[in-house]
Amino acid sequence: MANLDYPLFPIFAFFGFVLPLIPLPWHFQAWNSGTCYFMLWASLACLNQFVNSIIWKGNVINSAPVWCDISIRITMGAIAGLPASSFCIVRRLYGIAAVRNASITRAEKRRAIIIDSLICVLGPMIYIALQYIVQGHRFNIFEDVGCMPALYNTIPLYFITYSWSLIFGLVSAVYCVLSLRAFAQRRLEFAQFISCNKTLTIGRYFRLMALAMTELMCTIPLSVVTIWLTAATTPISPWISLANTHIDFSRVEQFPSVIYEADPKMALGIQVNRWASVVCALIFFGFFGFAEEARRNYAIWGRSILRTCGIQSSLPPFFSDKKRQRLPAGLSLNLKLDSTSTLPKHYVVRRHHWFLCDIISIASRLARCLYNDKRDRISAQCSSWAPSSALRYSYSRLPTT
């Protein structure tokens, strides 16, 4: 089972590490601390899984014991950090939906960031420290999977380890319901708050709400399934003492794939745990990696690449958020070209068409830079792509039919 996903899992884990970090700058500028912590925990968990899947492909050799000590703590931290970050996101959404003032002071923003940091950073640190109580030995190594925590299946395990994500999931569900209720009751105040907020748009708010609801639908069922798999895989042992739990604590147990794949429930639990963080990272990028603000930043990065290659970008920039909000419904962008151009004189183009044009232009121009040796030939060919200097922009209403 693990061998079948080897080419697939490292690839998805690497994308899960890189992709959530792409929207990080503009969420950091917007003071979305809960969202930033979610991105960091998901990215760090995917990096951990990616490294493990590469090092322990086809072997169970204890070749990196120090890394395993770090790896299992990253795994345990992500188990607590992701639900905690999701809780902070939905808590902030409730605060926005139930807001009574049209603006939030800088001191209130700073206080919210401190509270989110305590929940998303200090909370997982406490969670990691508590795992020492139920940690039976140093760590386990599973073939094709890597290092995993060695937790002693006893009654305190279910309160110390598995209750964290379940409690955060239930509390987040309550906040999510309250957010929807507050939004339905205070739509006018909500609209006023959004209009006065420079870093939060209505689209970003609903994407955050969709992300939080998706996490809720996954967190609680996943916690229940994990508890069931743990109880069904190995018998629950009685708790005697901490010294009894830590007998021969320094040992490392190694499990070839033929051993744990013989137990379908054990194999299922391993795969669920390793894929959960990857799915969280990809879901987040699916919500925020294709938004309009993301496409605008991609276009900016593309123009930077063109300038690095010595090519002048001829495509117009995306509108700023302020201009886009002022644009009335039914308006679009008209291009007026002079008589020397071969395009129509009145060519209606929407904003997302410019994003496609940017992608096509970047690909074609980079291809020219790679396959042409002479700089003067590249400049001549690239300059031939530039539109006429008489290109100008104006707003006008779409023609009615």
Buried (B, 14 or more C-beta within 10 A) or exposed (E): EBEEBBEEBBBBBBBBBBBBBBBBEBBEEBBBBBBBBBBBBBBBBBBBBBBBBEBBBEEBEBEBEEBBEEBBBBBBBBBBBBBBBBBBBBBBBBBBBBBEEEEBEEEEEEEBBEBBBEBBBEBBEEBBEBBEBBBBBBBBBBBBBBBBBBBBBBEBBBEBBBEBBBEBBEBBBEBBEBBBEBBEEBEEBBEBBBEEBEEBBEEBBEBBBEBBBBBBEBBBEBBEEBBEBBBEBEEEBEBEEEEEBBEEEEEBBBBBBEBBBEBEBBBBBBBBBBBBBBBBBBBBBBBBBEBBBBBBBBBEEBBEBBEEBEBEBBBBEBBEBEEEEEEEEEEBBBBBBEEEBEEEEEEEBEBEEBBEBBBEBBEEBBEBBEEBEEEEEBBEBBEEEEBBEEBEEEEEEEEEE
